[in-house]
Amino acid sequence: MLFFDIDGTLFDDHRCLPASVLPAMEAARRNGHRLVINTGRTLCNMDHRLDSFPLDGWIMGCGTRIIWHGETLQSMERTPRDSLRLRDVFLELEIPVVWECDTAMYFDPLSKPHPAIEGFQEWAEKRRMFRKITETDPEFRAVKMFCFTDSQTIAELEHRTAGTGMPYTAINRGDGAWELVPSGFSKGKGMDILRQKLGISREDCYAFGDSSNDLTMFEYAGHSIAMGNAPDEIKAVCSYVTARPEEDGIAKAMKHFGLI
């Protein structure tokens, strides 16, 4: 089984899809390998350039949703009431945040402003998945979040969310950015669910990624492949470092391991 992150792995740092990716994945599929997208993106934020790819499954939202040949094996989202309780924690701590839900990316009109959040909003508006939080929206169902603050405030946030009975774990994405995932969920655990369902050993799992939210994926894979654009600390824990996405990194790694 081959597991692929999207941003910075299949797509380059400019969100362009290198021409070599699809032929490499098609060749791997012909050779009998099973292909799975393993991404931090939630359901609303899927890229339609991948619609024609020969994929067997999807792990989305850092393991909060798992789909195998169209069947949803796992799905996690909060109720609107619980989502509003979580919102109160962010407002009390004055943390700028974007809510990555399954139906839309939500933005809080009461939240503290931040330039990076404005960038997320522009992205969401262009792709028609922007929505403002209201207390009566039945589709405001928290899955994961992306926020910007310091490590001390993050520690308090983790403590407060645990106190609500809805604990979240923060992944440091650098420069004051944090990805917040429901505790107990991860890309790696999503991988493990699929491989056990299919009776596939860890040794036969290959994980391709480039960032800190891929670390659990690398831990659960027999073969971990860091893209050439990954930070040094990510490369250091991987069994193989390939080229950058735009330098045909995916195809080169598959050839190195004899997958194609």
VEXKELUM-963078 format. One record per residue (C-alpha): x, y, z; residue number from 1. Coordinates in steps of 0.001 Angstrom, whole numbers, plus 524288, in hexadecimal, padded with zeros to 5 digits. Layout:
N
REC / X / Y / Z / NUM $
...
This chain:
260
REC / 80000 / 80000 / 80000 / 1 $
REC / 80508 / 80D62 / 7FC3C / 2 $
REC / 80099 / 8191F / 8044C / 3 $
REC / 80212 / 826ED / 7FEE8 / 4 $
REC / 8012F / 83418 / 8055D / 5 $
REC / 7FC09 / 83E97 / 7FC0D / 6 $
REC / 801E7 / 84C07 / 7FE87 / 7 $
REC / 8109A / 84C50 / 7FCD7 / 8 $
REC / 8108E / 83E09 / 7F8C2 / 9 $
REC / 807CC / 83B7A / 7ED0E / 10 $
REC / 806A9 / 84A2B / 7EAD7 / 11 $
REC / 8127A / 852FB / 7EB51 / 12 $
REC / 813B8 / 85EB1 / 7F459 / 13 $
REC / 80BE4 / 866E8 / 7EAAB / 14 $
REC / 800C2 / 85CE7 / 7EA8A / 15 $
REC / 80428 / 858DF / 7DCA5 / 16 $
REC / 802BA / 84A87 / 7D904 / 17 $
REC / 80EEE / 84571 / 7D211 / 18 $
REC / 80C28 / 83E32 / 7C567 / 19 $
REC / 813B3 / 83235 / 7CA02 / 20 $
REC / 80ACD / 82F2C / 7D589 / 21 $
REC / 7FEF8 / 8293F / 7CEB6 / 22 $
REC / 806C6 / 82024 / 7C59C / 23 $
REC / 80EA6 / 81B57 / 7D150 / 24 $
REC / 80264 / 81880 / 7D92C / 25 $
REC / 7FBEC / 811CF / 7CDA1 / 26 $
REC / 807F2 / 80935 / 7CBEA / 27 $
REC / 807E1 / 805C9 / 7DA61 / 28 $
REC / 7F974 / 80229 / 7D9A5 / 29 $
REC / 7FBF4 / 7F95B / 7CDE1 / 30 $
REC / 8066D / 7F293 / 7D5DC / 31 $
REC / 7FC32 / 7EF15 / 7E006 / 32 $
REC / 7FF58 / 7F927 / 7EA6B / 33 $
REC / 7F44F / 7FFCD / 7F1CB / 34 $
REC / 7F47E / 80E9F / 7F200 / 35 $
REC / 7EF48 / 8171A / 7FCF8 / 36 $
REC / 7EF2B / 825CF / 7FEEC / 37 $
REC / 7F2C5 / 8292A / 80D00 / 38 $
REC / 7F09A / 837A1 / 80F38 / 39 $
REC / 7EDC3 / 841DA / 81961 / 40 $
REC / 7E373 / 84793 / 81065 / 41 $
REC / 7D55A / 84564 / 81452 / 42 $
REC / 7CA60 / 8412A / 80B4C / 43 $
REC / 7C6C5 / 84ED5 / 806AF / 44 $
REC / 7D49C / 851B8 / 80232 / 45 $
REC / 7D769 / 846A2 / 7F8C6 / 46 $
REC / 7DE3D / 84A2E / 7EC1C / 47 $
REC / 7D6AB / 845AD / 7E02F / 48 $
REC / 7E343 / 843BF / 7D8A1 / 49 $
REC / 7E407 / 836DA / 7DFFF / 50 $
REC / 7D67E / 8322F / 7DBCA / 51 $
REC / 7DBC7 / 82A4C / 7D05C / 52 $
REC / 7E6F1 / 82423 / 7D800 / 53 $
REC / 7E6E1 / 81554 / 7DA11 / 54 $
REC / 7E485 / 8161B / 7E8B2 / 55 $
REC / 7DF9A / 80B75 / 7F1A9 / 56 $
REC / 7DD5A / 813BD / 7FDA9 / 57 $
REC / 7DE13 / 8209F / 804C0 / 58 $
REC / 7E282 / 8242A / 81277 / 59 $
REC / 7DE56 / 8323A / 814E9 / 60 $
REC / 7DF0A / 83C20 / 81FC8 / 61 $
REC / 7EAD7 / 83556 / 825E7 / 62 $
REC / 7E391 / 8288F / 82783 / 63 $
REC / 7D63A / 82E00 / 82B4A / 64 $
REC / 7D00C / 8288A / 81EE7 / 65 $
REC / 7D3D3 / 81BCE / 81833 / 66 $
REC / 7CDE5 / 81775 / 80B49 / 67 $
REC / 7D0DE / 80AB1 / 8045E / 68 $
REC / 7CB28 / 8089D / 7F6B2 / 69 $
REC / 7C017 / 811FF / 7F9AA / 70 $
REC / 7BCCC / 80C33 / 80702 / 71 $
REC / 7BEC2 / 814FF / 812CD / 72 $
REC / 7C5B3 / 80D16 / 81D42 / 73 $
REC / 7C796 / 8181F / 82704 / 74 $
REC / 7C20C / 825C0 / 8285F / 75 $
REC / 7C3DB / 82F51 / 83396 / 76 $
REC / 7BD46 / 83C79 / 8353A / 77 $
REC / 7B7F0 / 843EF / 840E2 / 78 $
REC / 7A9B1 / 84797 / 842B6 / 79 $
REC / 7A650 / 855F1 / 84061 / 80 $
REC / 7A47A / 857BB / 84F07 / 81 $
REC / 7B1CE / 85204 / 85248 / 82 $
REC / 7B7F5 / 859C4 / 84735 / 83 $
REC / 7B2D9 / 8665D / 84D47 / 84 $
REC / 7B870 / 8622C / 85A6F / 85 $
REC / 7C5B1 / 8609E / 853F4 / 86 $
REC / 7C400 / 86DD2 / 84D82 / 87 $
REC / 7C27D / 87426 / 85AD1 / 88 $
REC / 7CFD9 / 86EE6 / 85ED0 / 89 $
REC / 7D663 / 87539 / 8530C / 90 $
REC / 7CF78 / 8821A / 85574 / 91 $
REC / 7D33D / 88236 / 863D6 / 92 $
REC / 7E186 / 87FBA / 8605F / 93 $
REC / 7E0ED / 8896D / 854ED / 94 $
REC / 7E690 / 87F9B / 84B57 / 95 $
REC / 7E4E8 / 8826C / 83CBD / 96 $
REC / 7DF8B / 875E5 / 836C8 / 97 $
REC / 7D9CA / 86FF5 / 82A7D / 98 $
REC / 7D08A / 86481 / 82C56 / 99 $
REC / 7D2B7 / 859B1 / 8225B / 100 $
REC / 7C581 / 852FD / 82241 / 101 $
REC / 7C077 / 848FA / 81888 / 102 $
REC / 7B661 / 85203 / 81246 / 103 $
REC / 7BE17 / 85EC2 / 8120E / 104 $
REC / 7C95A / 86662 / 817C8 / 105 $
REC / 7C39E / 86EC2 / 82299 / 106 $
REC / 7C877 / 87C05 / 8270F / 107 $
REC / 7C473 / 882ED / 83377 / 108 $
REC / 7C043 / 89131 / 83231 / 109 $
REC / 7C356 / 892BF / 840B1 / 110 $
REC / 7D101 / 88CF8 / 83FB5 / 111 $
REC / 7DD82 / 894B3 / 8412F / 112 $
REC / 7E276 / 8986A / 8337D / 113 $
REC / 7EEF1 / 892CD / 82DE8 / 114 $
REC / 7F539 / 89466 / 8205C / 115 $
REC / 7F66D / 885AE / 81E5B / 116 $
REC / 7E80B / 883B6 / 82172 / 117 $
REC / 7E4F9 / 88DCF / 81706 / 118 $
REC / 7ECC5 / 88571 / 80D7A / 119 $
REC / 7E4B8 / 87978 / 8112E / 120 $
REC / 7D860 / 88179 / 80F27 / 121 $
REC / 7DC66 / 885AD / 80183 / 122 $
REC / 7DF62 / 87772 / 7FE31 / 123 $
REC / 7D20D / 8731B / 8034E / 124 $
REC / 7CA9D / 87DE2 / 7FC61 / 125 $
REC / 7D0E0 / 87AC3 / 7EF3A / 126 $
REC / 7CCF6 / 86C89 / 7F0C8 / 127 $
REC / 7BF4C / 86F70 / 7F5C6 / 128 $
REC / 7C13D / 868DC / 802DD / 129 $
REC / 7C17B / 87518 / 80B5A / 130 $
REC / 7B779 / 87671 / 8162D / 131 $
REC / 7B618 / 87EEC / 82244 / 132 $
REC / 7B2EF / 878D8 / 82F59 / 133 $
REC / 7A52B / 87B56 / 83449 / 134 $
REC / 79ED6 / 87547 / 8402D / 135 $
REC / 793AD / 86FA0 / 8381C / 136 $
REC / 79B4B / 868FB / 82D23 / 137 $
REC / 798B1 / 85A43 / 82E07 / 138 $
REC / 7A47D / 8578C / 82549 / 139 $
REC / 7AE68 / 85DCC / 82E53 / 140 $
REC / 7B439 / 85102 / 832EB / 141 $
REC / 7C25E / 851FC / 8371C / 142 $
REC / 7CC02 / 847FD / 83203 / 143 $
REC / 7D986 / 84E16 / 8329C / 144 $
REC / 7DED3 / 85BD4 / 83363 / 145 $
REC / 7EA6E / 86408 / 82F42 / 146 $
REC / 7EE7E / 86F1B / 8381D / 147 $
REC / 7F944 / 878F2 / 83AB6 / 148 $
REC / 7FEA5 / 87B8A / 84839 / 149 $
REC / 80A16 / 878AB / 85158 / 150 $
REC / 80D97 / 86BC4 / 857B8 / 151 $
REC / 80958 / 87020 / 86544 / 152 $
REC / 7FBB8 / 87353 / 8606A / 153 $
REC / 7FB40 / 86665 / 85916 / 154 $
REC / 7FE3D / 85F3D / 865C1 / 155 $
REC / 7F2E3 / 8664A / 86C2E / 156 $
REC / 7EA2A / 86341 / 86087 / 157 $
REC / 7ED3B / 854B9 / 8616C / 158 $
REC / 7EA37 / 85547 / 86FFB / 159 $
REC / 7DD52 / 85C75 / 86DCA / 160 $
REC / 7D89E / 85378 / 862E0 / 161 $
REC / 7DBA0 / 847AF / 86B6F / 162 $
REC / 7D356 / 84E0C / 875E3 / 163 $
REC / 7C7C6 / 84EA8 / 86C8F / 164 $
REC / 7C8D6 / 83FF5 / 86A13 / 165 $
REC / 7CCF5 / 842D2 / 85C1E / 166 $
REC / 7DBE2 / 8427F / 85CA7 / 167 $
REC / 7E410 / 84756 / 8514D / 168 $
REC / 7F264 / 84534 / 84E64 / 169 $
REC / 7FA6E / 85003 / 84808 / 170 $
REC / 80421 / 84D6D / 83D18 / 171 $
REC / 80E6C / 857FF / 83BC4 / 172 $
REC / 80EC0 / 85C8C / 82D99 / 173 $
REC / 818ED / 86723 / 83012 / 174 $
REC / 81894 / 87607 / 830BC / 175 $
REC / 80DF2 / 87613 / 83B02 / 176 $
REC / 804C8 / 86D6C / 83319 / 177 $
REC / 7FE50 / 86191 / 83953 / 178 $
REC / 7F5CE / 856D2 / 833C6 / 179 $
REC / 7EBF4 / 85206 / 83DCD / 180 $
REC / 7E75B / 84404 / 83C95 / 181 $
REC / 7DDDD / 83CC3 / 84588 / 182 $
REC / 7E601 / 834DA / 84F17 / 183 $
REC / 7E6A1 / 82691 / 84B3A / 184 $
REC / 7E63C / 8295D / 83CA7 / 185 $
REC / 7F1CF / 82A78 / 8336B / 186 $
REC / 7F659 / 82737 / 825BD / 187 $
REC / 7FDDA / 81BAE / 82B54 / 188 $
REC / 7F238 / 815DC / 8326A / 189 $
REC / 7EA05 / 81765 / 8263A / 190 $
REC / 7F450 / 80FA6 / 81EDA / 191 $
REC / 7F457 / 80520 / 82931 / 192 $
REC / 7E599 / 8037E / 8286D / 193 $
REC / 7E647 / 8012F / 819C7 / 194 $
REC / 7F1E9 / 7F825 / 819B5 / 195 $
REC / 7EC0F / 7EFAB / 82473 / 196 $
REC / 7DEFC / 7EF32 / 81D66 / 197 $
REC / 7E5EC / 7EA04 / 81156 / 198 $
REC / 7EFAB / 7E169 / 8185E / 199 $
REC / 7FB82 / 7E8C4 / 81338 / 200 $
REC / 80822 / 7E94B / 81B12 / 201 $
REC / 80EE1 / 7F5E2 / 81ED2 / 202 $
REC / 81A70 / 7F197 / 8169E / 203 $
REC / 811B9 / 7F268 / 80A9E / 204 $
REC / 80D5E / 80066 / 80DAF / 205 $
REC / 8141D / 80BF8 / 80734 / 206 $
REC / 81170 / 819D5 / 80BEE / 207 $
REC / 814BA / 82610 / 80406 / 208 $
REC / 814A4 / 83337 / 80B07 / 209 $
REC / 81B78 / 83FEC / 80E07 / 210 $
REC / 81707 / 845FA / 81AD3 / 211 $
REC / 814D7 / 84453 / 8295A / 212 $
REC / 8070B / 83EFC / 82836 / 213 $
REC / 80CE6 / 833BD / 82054 / 214 $
REC / 8155A / 82F0E / 82BA4 / 215 $
REC / 80B60 / 82558 / 830D5 / 216 $
REC / 8099A / 8203C / 822F3 / 217 $
REC / 81839 / 81DCB / 82232 / 218 $
REC / 817E5 / 816AF / 82F4D / 219 $
REC / 80D7F / 80D2B / 82A95 / 220 $
REC / 813D1 / 80A5F / 81D5B / 221 $
REC / 81E41 / 80074 / 81A5E / 222 $
REC / 82402 / 80A14 / 81099 / 223 $
REC / 82392 / 818C8 / 812E1 / 224 $
REC / 826B0 / 821E0 / 8079F / 225 $
REC / 82976 / 8304F / 809D6 / 226 $
REC / 82821 / 83989 / 7FE6D / 227 $
REC / 833E2 / 841E0 / 7FADE / 228 $
REC / 82CE8 / 84E29 / 7FF89 / 229 $
REC / 82AB2 / 848A4 / 80D3B / 230 $
REC / 831A5 / 84F12 / 818C6 / 231 $
REC / 83E17 / 84879 / 81D70 / 232 $
REC / 83796 / 84386 / 829DA / 233 $
REC / 82D9B / 83C33 / 8218E / 234 $
REC / 837EC / 83691 / 81887 / 235 $
REC / 83FA1 / 831D9 / 82452 / 236 $
REC / 834FC / 8285F / 828A4 / 237 $
REC / 8320C / 822AA / 81B37 / 238 $
REC / 837E6 / 81699 / 81509 / 239 $
REC / 83965 / 81D51 / 807D4 / 240 $
REC / 839F1 / 82B43 / 802BE / 241 $
REC / 8356A / 82D7F / 7F4CC / 242 $
REC / 83563 / 83989 / 7EC16 / 243 $
REC / 82BF7 / 844F1 / 7ECF4 / 244 $
REC / 81E52 / 842F8 / 7E723 / 245 $
REC / 82164 / 84B6B / 7DB3A / 246 $
REC / 82DDD / 84383 / 7D928 / 247 $
REC / 825EB / 836E7 / 7D7B8 / 248 $
REC / 8280D / 832EE / 7E5D6 / 249 $
REC / 81C6D / 829A9 / 7E645 / 250 $
REC / 8204F / 8223F / 7D9FA / 251 $
REC / 82E9D / 821A0 / 7DE01 / 252 $
REC / 82B39 / 81BFF / 7EB5D / 253 $
REC / 8224B / 811BD / 7E57B / 254 $
REC / 82D1F / 80DA2 / 7DC37 / 255 $
REC / 836F7 / 80D2E / 7E757 / 256 $
REC / 82E7B / 8038A / 7EED3 / 257 $
REC / 82B01 / 7FB95 / 7E2BD / 258 $
REC / 81C9D / 7FF2A / 7E39C / 259 $
REC / 81C4A / 80305 / 7D54B / 260 $
